[in-house]
Amino acid sequence: MTTHVDNDLLLELKQHQVDAKLHWFELDRRDFLKVLGGGLLVGALVRPVEAQESGRGFGGHELPQELSAWLHISEEGQITVLTGKVEIGQNIRTSLAQQVAEELRVPMESIGMVMGDTKLTPWDAGTFGSRSTPTMAPQLRAAAATARELLLASAAAEWKVQPASLSTNDGKVTNPAGRESLSYGQIAKKLQQVKIVIAQAKLTPTADWKVAGKPAPKVDGRDFVTGKHQYPSDISRPGMLYGKVLRPAGFKATLVSVETSEAEKQAGVKVVRDGEFIGVTAPDAWSAEQAIAVVRAKWDVPEQPSNANLFEYLKSNLDTSRERSEQPVDLDAFKKALSSADAKLEQTYTVEYIAHCPLEPRAAVAEWDGDSLTVWTGTQRPFGVHDELVEAFRMPPDKVRVIMPAMGSGYGGKHSGECAIEAARLAKGAGKPVKVVWTREEELTWAYFRPAGVIEARSGVMRDGRIVAWEFHNYNSGSSGIATPYNIHQLNIQYHPVKSPLRQGSYRGLAATANHFVRESFMDELAHEVKMEPLQFRLKNLTDERLKAVLDAAADKFGWGKEKSTAERGFGIAGGYEKGSYVAACAEVAIDPKTRKVRIVRVAQAFECGAVVNPNGLRNQVEGAVVQGIGGALFEQVKFANGRILNAHFSEYRLPRLSDLPQIDVVLVDRKDLAAAGAGETPIMGIAPAVGNAIFAASGVRLRKLPMAPEGVVGA
């Protein structure tokens, strides 16, 4: 597959021929083209409003706020895409390359992708929120289509024919009438042109896709499975040292005293201190660990909440300065509708904090060259980490570079740059490159968590199954996915921010997983309240045809309704939408009558995200989301007390194991009539409520907490 045909971007932009003008945004566009070796250079623009929504700009420059990607065709015909998006295991490198190849009519092997390098790629807010496919892909398609039209127009002018009479295929423009052809490289050599895409070129209809929309092997897949690929934790630099950081004894701790003499006695060890930051460097990782272990520090750790009183704490520590309602509420109309209902139901659900548990913990290598800093690190936001480094060291933006090698997953947990800053501080103090790799214990303690929450639901329903009023209050967990897809006229939906006792942040799907769990569990409760079949109850209150379609597809694949639940086997269903994608899941669980141990037997999940770009990659995403979702549904929770994490090892933090995995059947609903949406997050949202509803169907026990079975049994 694609090797980086950019030849390390033409030997690091011709070994920096432009010397002081290293950053692309400082180059005149034609100078940049010269550095790349001539040819055709097309830049894709984003709308200004999108740039504003995506975050602050880069170093005060206007261009990075608008330009989203470069596409370069060299005089040798090499095609290179430069984008700030990054590869974190979601296989976006492959699907983006497919769509560029589609518009340029070339094999995927012709596309080289340069991603997430703050010196070489345009500014980008980050890779999160399932935004790469719906935002970056159209921009790259437009750039590629524009390049194709420019190539056609140039060849047509040379042959004195109309562009429409020519064809493009396999990197060539052909004149069928004259049996002539020119390679893209030959045309690009003559063009020597820079084009910025403002109005979109004519894109290939999804129904006519030949490369996109088809299964494609993972770009550079062999490198990943053979160990050739270097993850951030594999990066090595000449003369590199290894670093470890002294961690506080608990959250919000204050350093009282520290003694570093024992560490300083060890061979090759250097102690680096910067205020309350204390770390060591050593010739190897083992020596660094031994050195930090003998640093004696005393900490003052204040009393803090624990799991035991978490939910009471969340309800009583609202951050009223940020409180907001998700939509306008006519309380009088809502109360009137609720009072008119034949049945009313009110329940409270809870969600524990959970950890991201990326396959690769945080890692960074930092190297100073005079007053310039380069950091290789695993992050979903290279430009965000760049800005953190600029702020931490008070440096000019053009003196800092962040490079993001494809990393071992993030799940929303690698937005911040603490590890990069640690490595840079140690490298500055040691005068040599330094690598810092967090241990699993550090990752499970000092990274941020998916927010815990209390969610209260209240509703009124008529005997015929029509829901007439719906009230939903989320405390702390978040507002993502909080809106109901069901056709209910009177709504009172609110998110209440809370002063969280633990550091919290993004997680795959954000709060939508918790909100879907509560909403779809509560929908199941309402269905039983009016004695309606759960799927029919949903369809009764649903006008969204896309959600109906995935519910029907999952039910059909699962064989929904063909068997009745028993005390030992239960069936559950759930659905929803988020970020332009739709999901529905059916689950079968088995409950041992003696031990009450619960096991998920099989899952059928239907997923629709518009036009499917890479069926193989999408299926992997959906299956992976189901597996990850099982952990949050049944087992995962962060245990803590008085500022300390109590289960900061995989021997204590329960993740899904191979023995936990059910049969997983995935149905991809391919909508060629719709634009492709993101697929990294929404597939995780259906499994927890489907399993919870299946457990109730078998046992009669309604589990209103995540995780539902931390000890593996129902009712524990």
Secondary structure, DSSP 4 states (H G I P E B T S, - for coil): ----TTHHHHHHHHHHTTTT--SGGGS-HHHHHHHTTSSEEEEEE--HHHHHHT---BTTBSHHHHEEEEEEE-TT--EEEEES---SSS-HHHHHHHHHHHHHT--GGGEEEEESBTTTS-----S-TT-IIIIIHHHHHHHHHHHHHHHHHHHHHHHTS-GGG-EEETTEEEETTTTEEEEHHHHHHHH-EEEEE-SPPPPPPGGG-SSTTS--PPTTHHHHHHT-S--GGG---TT-EEEEEPPPSSTT-EEEEEE-HHHHTSTT-EEEEETTEEEEEESSHHHHHHHHHT-EEEEE-----BGGGHHHHHHH-B-GGG-EESS---HHHHHHHHHH-SEEEEEEEEE--B----SS--EEEEEEETTEEEEEE--S-HHHHHHHHHHHHT--GGGEEEE----S--TT-----HHHHHHHHHHHHHTS-EEEE--HHHHHHHS-BBPPEEEEEEEEE-TTS-EEEEEEEEESS-STT-S--S--SEEEEEEE-B--SS-B---TTTTHHHHHHHHHHHHHHHHHHTT--HHHHHHHT---HHHHHHHHHHHHHHTTTSS---SSEEEEEEEEEETTEEEEEEEEEEE-TTT-BEEEEEEEEEEE-SS-S-HHHHHHHHHHHHHHHHIIIII----EETTEES--STTTS----GGG--EEEEEE---TTS-----SSGGGSSHHHHHHHHHHHHHS----EESS-TTSBTT-
